[in-house]
Amino acid sequence: MGQTPEQVIDSQRQDWNRVAGGWEKWDRFFDEQMAFLNHRLVADARLRVGLRVLDLGSGTGYPAILAAQTVGAAGSVMCIDLAKDMLAVAERKAKRLSLNNISLRAGDVTSLPFESNSFDAITSRFCLMFLPEIPKAAAEIARVLRPGSWVAAAVWSAPEKNPSIGLSMAAIKQVIELPPPDLTAPGIFRLAMPGELAGLFRQAGLVEVTDHEFIGEWSYSSAEEYYTSLMEIAAPVQNLMAKLTEAQKQDVKQRILDAASIYRRGERVTFPLAVRMVAARKPLG
Ligand SMILES: C[S@@+](CC[C@H](N)C(=O)[O-])C[C@H]1O[C@@H](n2cnc3c(N)ncnc32)[C@H](O)[C@@H]1O
């Protein structure tokens, strides 16, 4: 039997609190490699000076930090995330950057603790696919958005287009038997199908919905660096690795390193990535 929504939320909270230290360690790397996704979200949410923004599942501050820089002191960004240890990293970063227009709140995106029509824009990067009840979250997004304003969300596209994630799963599957993936269960690729999140936004009453696959690349200095970062930040991969014996872990590591080295280009290991960018607007009036 699958987990109840409460159990999913509890394990998400534990998972992401556990990897918060890894996210802080790799923060600069991910910021440098993935900034283009934040800029795309800021554009799709039509952010500009003075807007009040809500960022869902902010983790260590993406795209919230860029959103705060974009809306400036006259605007504000509210970050909500289950994992307070992830938010603590975002808070330290905001302080270092002297950003005083960011607030952080521990909570569940499925039931937003905010009044209706209270935000001028909503952003979210790599969070919505982890929710047990995505339609509820879509309804909440539609409720708290001000009429006429935009939500922009990024979720992972298909595993075969994201080998940096897919190849680790494939390597683990070669070593232990895993149940066939339940494509309707919360997880990294839950919203990978074209039209899935867009459809949920439409059902929630949002309009002018767009759904684009945004492709890019990210690169590591070596396959070893890739492996280390994966193990320190990817909570779902960590959960699978925890099922293995020491010998199986070594076997998986070697398989991951071998598979990653296929992507060596010049001095670096460069992976393609594909992200589904879904944007929508709350109808005016
Ligand atoms: C992969 S991280 C992404 C963090 C950040 N947005 C980024 O792109 O770097 C996923 C985040 O979603 C959060 N999350 C998962 N389920 C959530 C829920 N139901 N409500 C709020 N946050 C949630 C996790 O705690 C985690 O910080």
Ligand as a Chemical Component Dictionary entry (heavy atoms), coordinates in Angstrom:
data_LIG
# 
_chem_comp.id                   LIG 
_chem_comp.type                 NON-POLYMER 
_chem_comp.pdbx_formal_charge   0 
_chem_comp.three_letter_code    LIG 
# 
loop_
_chem_comp_atom.comp_id 
_chem_comp_atom.atom_id 
_chem_comp_atom.alt_atom_id 
_chem_comp_atom.type_symbol 
_chem_comp_atom.charge 
_chem_comp_atom.model_Cartn_x 
_chem_comp_atom.model_Cartn_y 
_chem_comp_atom.model_Cartn_z 
_chem_comp_atom.pdbx_ordinal 
LIG C1  C1  C 0  14.903 19.619 -4.654 1  
LIG S1  S1  S 1  14.567 20.707 -3.317 2  
LIG C2  C2  C 0  14.432 22.226 -4.240 3  
LIG C3  C3  C 0  14.751 23.439 -3.441 4  
LIG C4  C4  C 0  14.891 24.739 -4.237 5  
LIG N1  N1  N 0  13.625 25.250 -4.710 6  
LIG C5  C5  C 0  15.853 24.562 -5.394 7  
LIG O1  O1  O 0  15.404 24.517 -6.549 8  
LIG O2  O2  O -1 17.079 24.469 -5.147 9  
LIG C6  C6  C 0  12.870 20.358 -2.914 10 
LIG C7  C7  C 0  12.347 21.182 -1.759 11 
LIG O3  O3  O 0  10.919 21.040 -1.697 12 
LIG C8  C8  C 0  10.544 20.988 -0.334 13 
LIG N2  N2  N 0  9.229  20.344 -0.206 14 
LIG C9  C9  C 0  8.880  19.080 -0.543 15 
LIG N3  N3  N 0  7.576  18.878 -0.280 16 
LIG C10 C10 C 0  7.096  20.044 0.243  17 
LIG C11 C11 C 0  5.809  20.474 0.723  18 
LIG N4  N4  N 0  4.759  19.641 0.724  19 
LIG N5  N5  N 0  5.679  21.736 1.188  20 
LIG C12 C12 C 0  6.753  22.569 1.213  21 
LIG N6  N6  N 0  7.991  22.223 0.766  22 
LIG C13 C13 C 0  8.153  20.980 0.290  23 
LIG C14 C14 C 0  11.676 20.213 0.325  24 
LIG O4  O4  O 0  11.719 20.415 1.712  25 
LIG C15 C15 C 0  12.907 20.738 -0.414 26 
LIG O5  O5  O 0  13.508 21.812 0.250  27 
# 
loop_
_chem_comp_bond.comp_id 
_chem_comp_bond.atom_id_1 
_chem_comp_bond.atom_id_2 
_chem_comp_bond.value_order 
_chem_comp_bond.pdbx_ordinal 
LIG C1  S1  SING 1  
LIG S1  C2  SING 2  
LIG S1  C6  SING 3  
LIG C2  C3  SING 4  
LIG C3  C4  SING 5  
LIG C4  N1  SING 6  
LIG C4  C5  SING 7  
LIG C5  O1  DOUB 8  
LIG C5  O2  SING 9  
LIG C6  C7  SING 10 
LIG C7  O3  SING 11 
LIG C7  C15 SING 12 
LIG O3  C8  SING 13 
LIG C8  N2  SING 14 
LIG C8  C14 SING 15 
LIG N2  C9  SING 16 
LIG N2  C13 SING 17 
LIG C9  N3  DOUB 18 
LIG N3  C10 SING 19 
LIG C10 C11 SING 20 
LIG C10 C13 DOUB 21 
LIG C11 N4  SING 22 
LIG C11 N5  DOUB 23 
LIG N5  C12 SING 24 
LIG C12 N6  DOUB 25 
LIG N6  C13 SING 26 
LIG C14 O4  SING 27 
LIG C14 C15 SING 28 
LIG C15 O5  SING 29 
# 
